[in-house]
Amino acid sequence: MNEPVPVLQFVNQFAIGGAEGQFVARVRALPERFRPVVACVRKEGPNLQAIEEMGLPIEVFALSGSLARANTGKQVMRLAAFLVQNRIKLVHANDFYTNVLAVPAARLARVKVIASRFDLAHWYSPQAHLVEALACRAADAIYVNARAVRDMCVHEEAADPRRVVVVHNGIDLATFDRARMEPPRAPVPALEVGADGKSRRPTVVLVGNLYPVKGHLDLIEAVEEVRRHIPDVLVLCVGEGIMRPSLEQQIRARGLKETVILLGHRLDVPAILGRAHVGCLPSHAEGLSNAVIETMAASLPVVATSVGGNVELVEEARTGHLVPPHRPALLADRLVTLLSAPDRARKLGSRGRARVEAELTLAVMARKTGELYDAVLAGQAPAERIPLAA
């Protein structure tokens, strides 16, 4: 029997977030023909424990501030030596810093390298965008999680389309379903659950950190209109971030303190979703949202903005509704439509769940990742071997 191929999984840090969670899931579910080796730039974050529980040692290639410092070159050389010493055949970088370090190190060590892009880089400076684009163009393949991200790489950054492969994020449904059936780990203000396991009030959930790009202010404005039609509506916002003071001010000013609840960071998102009726994501820009996938997995219809990867997940009038960004009135209309028709909402939610079961599981993601690794190791153009994700 052939020995598993050693693949270096390289990540900046082990933070809480969609991309970081997918990193852990991908390492855990890697096909047996590959052996994961883990490295990072910063050995910190809540997801670190999950990697350590797998019994995987973690090598650190620490940066010291700006990439323009001499230490960056030192870490590239250290990484190249590590690849040779450990007979690594393939490096999979997972974010900005690891893309920039891994590509030159892999070239020095004469091993294959995959760069990753998991968002539309809307907050990058022009210089950072250029640096990462150049690194990705020099990689053997670019791993992206949405067609919108692929289009950015190909049309804005001149990446070779034959080397850009879409592998949608995946969810471990068995683990998710167990968590969904459990009670919330901490109290959820204003949530009162009925005999059917759902909130007694018509309830909307938004899962997303409190950053301007996530569109919370649009939702708050929309909720003011929703409440005119559905006075007892409840909106639960899961996540934390710099927008909290502004959001709290708007909630007070609009008289929504009993309607819009900011829950902060939660580790029981599946349980909260399981008690709601509709999911919402009013982002102004988005890659492929794990929050939307989890909302669909909870059999909830989704009202989302028609940006980035949202249009790949939400099928208009089939699994939910899409609205243009920055349009609170339309957002309100779609929320009222679903909250006022629970039977239709359940039907759309069931279709969303079926879509996740068919295309967005951890097993599907692991299989496609393995196929990409096989193609790169064989020196093939991966996008020609692996069809563009549906």
ZIMOFEN-V977538 format. One record per residue. N is the residue number from 1. RES is the residue in three letters. SS is DSSP state (H for helix, E for strand, C for the rest). BURIAL is b if it has 16 or more other C-alpha atoms within 10 Angstrom, else e. Layout:
BEGIN
((N;RES;SS;BURIAL) (N;RES;SS;BURIAL))
END
This chain:
BEGIN
((1;MET;C;e) (2;ASN;C;e) (3;GLU;C;e) (4;PRO;C;e) (5;VAL;E;b) (6;PRO;E;b) (7;VAL;E;b) (8;LEU;E;b) (9;GLN;E;b) (10;PHE;E;b) (11;VAL;E;b) (12;ASN;C;b) (13;GLN;C;b) (14;PHE;C;b) (15;ALA;C;b) (16;ILE;C;e) (17;GLY;C;e) (18;GLY;H;e) (19;ALA;H;b) (20;GLU;H;b) (21;GLY;H;b) (22;GLN;H;b) (23;PHE;H;b) (24;VAL;H;b) (25;ALA;H;b) (26;ARG;H;b) (27;VAL;H;b) (28;ARG;H;e) (29;ALA;H;b) (30;LEU;C;b) (31;PRO;C;b) (32;GLU;C;e) (33;ARG;C;e) (34;PHE;E;b) (35;ARG;E;b) (36;PRO;E;b) (37;VAL;E;b) (38;VAL;E;b) (39;ALA;E;b) (40;CYS;E;b) (41;VAL;C;b) (42;ARG;C;b) (43;LYS;C;b) (44;GLU;C;e) (45;GLY;C;e) (46;PRO;C;e) (47;ASN;C;b) (48;LEU;H;b) (49;GLN;H;e) (50;ALA;H;e) (51;ILE;H;b) (52;GLU;H;e) (53;GLU;H;e) (54;MET;C;e) (55;GLY;C;e) (56;LEU;C;e) (57;PRO;C;e) (58;ILE;E;b) (59;GLU;E;b) (60;VAL;E;b) (61;PHE;C;b) (62;ALA;C;e) (63;LEU;C;b) (64;SER;C;e) (65;GLY;C;e) (66;SER;C;e) (67;LEU;C;e) (68;ALA;C;e) (69;ARG;C;e) (70;ALA;H;e) (71;ASN;H;b) (72;THR;H;b) (73;GLY;H;b) (74;LYS;H;e) (75;GLN;H;b) (76;VAL;H;b) (77;MET;H;b) (78;ARG;H;e) (79;LEU;H;b) (80;ALA;H;b) (81;ALA;H;b) (82;PHE;H;e) (83;LEU;H;b) (84;VAL;H;e) (85;GLN;H;e) (86;ASN;C;e) (87;ARG;C;e) (88;ILE;C;b) (89;LYS;C;b) (90;LEU;E;b) (91;VAL;E;b) (92;HIS;E;b) (93;ALA;E;b) (94;ASN;C;b) (95;ASP;C;b) (96;PHE;H;b) (97;TYR;H;b) (98;THR;H;b) (99;ASN;H;b) (100;VAL;H;b) (101;LEU;H;b) (102;ALA;H;b) (103;VAL;H;b) (104;PRO;H;b) (105;ALA;H;b) (106;ALA;H;b) (107;ARG;H;e) (108;LEU;H;b) (109;ALA;H;b) (110;ARG;C;e) (111;VAL;C;b) (112;LYS;E;b) (113;VAL;E;b) (114;ILE;E;b) (115;ALA;E;b) (116;SER;E;b) (117;ARG;E;b) (118;PHE;C;b) (119;ASP;C;b) (120;LEU;C;b) (121;ALA;C;b) (122;HIS;C;e) (123;TRP;C;e) (124;TYR;C;e) (125;SER;C;e) (126;PRO;H;e) (127;GLN;H;e) (128;ALA;H;e) (129;HIS;H;b) (130;LEU;H;e) (131;VAL;H;e) (132;GLU;H;b) (133;ALA;H;b) (134;LEU;H;b) (135;ALA;H;b) (136;CYS;H;b) (137;ARG;H;b) (138;ALA;C;b) (139;ALA;C;b) (140;ASP;C;b) (141;ALA;E;b) (142;ILE;E;b) (143;TYR;E;b) (144;VAL;E;b) (145;ASN;C;b) (146;ALA;C;b) (147;ARG;H;b) (148;ALA;H;b) (149;VAL;H;b) (150;ARG;H;b) (151;ASP;H;b) (152;MET;H;b) (153;CYS;H;b) (154;VAL;H;b) (155;HIS;H;e) (156;GLU;H;e) (157;GLU;C;b) (158;ALA;C;e) (159;ALA;C;b) (160;ASP;C;b) (161;PRO;H;b) (162;ARG;H;b) (163;ARG;H;b) (164;VAL;E;b) (165;VAL;E;b) (166;VAL;E;b) (167;VAL;C;b) (168;HIS;C;b) (169;ASN;C;b) (170;GLY;C;b) (171;ILE;E;b) (172;ASP;C;b) (173;LEU;H;b) (174;ALA;H;e) (175;THR;H;e) (176;PHE;H;b) (177;ASP;H;e) (178;ARG;H;e) (179;ALA;H;b) (180;ARG;H;b) (181;MET;H;e) (182;GLU;C;e) (183;PRO;C;e) (184;PRO;C;b) (185;ARG;C;e) (186;ALA;C;e) (187;PRO;C;e) (188;VAL;C;e) (189;PRO;C;e) (190;ALA;C;b) (191;LEU;C;b) (192;GLU;C;e) (193;VAL;E;e) (194;GLY;C;e) (195;ALA;C;e) (196;ASP;C;e) (197;GLY;C;e) (198;LYS;C;b) (199;SER;E;b) (200;ARG;C;b) (201;ARG;C;b) (202;PRO;C;b) (203;THR;E;b) (204;VAL;E;b) (205;VAL;E;b) (206;LEU;E;b) (207;VAL;E;b) (208;GLY;C;b) (209;ASN;C;b) (210;LEU;C;b) (211;TYR;C;b) (212;PRO;H;e) (213;VAL;H;b) (214;LYS;H;b) (215;GLY;C;b) (216;HIS;H;b) (217;LEU;H;b) (218;ASP;H;b) (219;LEU;H;b) (220;ILE;H;b) (221;GLU;H;b) (222;ALA;H;b) (223;VAL;H;b) (224;GLU;H;b) (225;GLU;H;b) (226;VAL;H;b) (227;ARG;H;b) (228;ARG;H;e) (229;HIS;H;e) (230;ILE;C;b) (231;PRO;C;e) (232;ASP;C;e) (233;VAL;C;b) (234;LEU;E;b) (235;VAL;E;b) (236;LEU;E;b) (237;CYS;E;b) (238;VAL;E;b) (239;GLY;E;b) (240;GLU;C;b) (241;GLY;C;e) (242;ILE;C;e) (243;MET;C;e) (244;ARG;H;b) (245;PRO;H;e) (246;SER;H;e) (247;LEU;H;b) (248;GLU;H;e) (249;GLN;H;e) (250;GLN;H;b) (251;ILE;H;b) (252;ARG;H;e) (253;ALA;H;e) (254;ARG;C;e) (255;GLY;C;e) (256;LEU;C;b) (257;LYS;C;e) (258;GLU;C;e) (259;THR;C;b) (260;VAL;E;b) (261;ILE;E;b) (262;LEU;E;b) (263;LEU;E;e) (264;GLY;E;b) (265;HIS;C;b) (266;ARG;C;e) (267;LEU;C;e) (268;ASP;C;b) (269;VAL;H;b) (270;PRO;H;b) (271;ALA;H;b) (272;ILE;H;b) (273;LEU;H;b) (274;GLY;H;b) (275;ARG;C;b) (276;ALA;C;b) (277;HIS;C;b) (278;VAL;E;b) (279;GLY;E;b) (280;CYS;E;b) (281;LEU;E;b) (282;PRO;C;b) (283;SER;C;b) (284;HIS;C;b) (285;ALA;C;b) (286;GLU;C;b) (287;GLY;C;b) (288;LEU;C;b) (289;SER;C;b) (290;ASN;H;b) (291;ALA;H;b) (292;VAL;H;b) (293;ILE;H;b) (294;GLU;H;b) (295;THR;H;b) (296;MET;H;b) (297;ALA;H;b) (298;ALA;C;b) (299;SER;C;b) (300;LEU;C;b) (301;PRO;E;b) (302;VAL;E;b) (303;VAL;E;b) (304;ALA;E;b) (305;THR;E;b) (306;SER;C;b) (307;VAL;C;b) (308;GLY;C;b) (309;GLY;C;b) (310;ASN;H;b) (311;VAL;H;b) (312;GLU;H;b) (313;LEU;H;b) (314;VAL;C;b) (315;GLU;C;b) (316;GLU;E;b) (317;ALA;C;e) (318;ARG;C;b) (319;THR;C;b) (320;GLY;E;b) (321;HIS;E;b) (322;LEU;E;b) (323;VAL;E;b) (324;PRO;C;e) (325;PRO;C;b) (326;HIS;C;b) (327;ARG;C;e) (328;PRO;H;b) (329;ALA;H;b) (330;LEU;H;e) (331;LEU;H;b) (332;ALA;H;b) (333;ASP;H;b) (334;ARG;H;b) (335;LEU;H;b) (336;VAL;H;b) (337;THR;H;e) (338;LEU;H;b) (339;LEU;H;b) (340;SER;C;e) (341;ALA;C;e) (342;PRO;H;e) (343;ASP;H;e) (344;ARG;H;b) (345;ALA;H;b) (346;ARG;H;b) (347;LYS;H;b) (348;LEU;H;b) (349;GLY;H;b) (350;SER;H;b) (351;ARG;H;b) (352;GLY;H;b) (353;ARG;H;b) (354;ALA;H;b) (355;ARG;H;b) (356;VAL;H;b) (357;GLU;H;b) (358;ALA;H;e) (359;GLU;H;b) (360;LEU;C;b) (361;THR;E;b) (362;LEU;H;b) (363;ALA;H;b) (364;VAL;H;b) (365;MET;H;b) (366;ALA;H;b) (367;ARG;H;e) (368;LYS;H;b) (369;THR;H;b) (370;GLY;H;b) (371;GLU;H;b) (372;LEU;H;b) (373;TYR;H;b) (374;ASP;H;b) (375;ALA;H;b) (376;VAL;H;b) (377;LEU;H;b) (378;ALA;C;e) (379;GLY;C;e) (380;GLN;C;b) (381;ALA;C;b) (382;PRO;H;b) (383;ALA;H;b) (384;GLU;H;e) (385;ARG;H;e) (386;ILE;C;b) (387;PRO;C;e) (388;LEU;C;e) (389;ALA;C;e) (390;ALA;C;e))
END
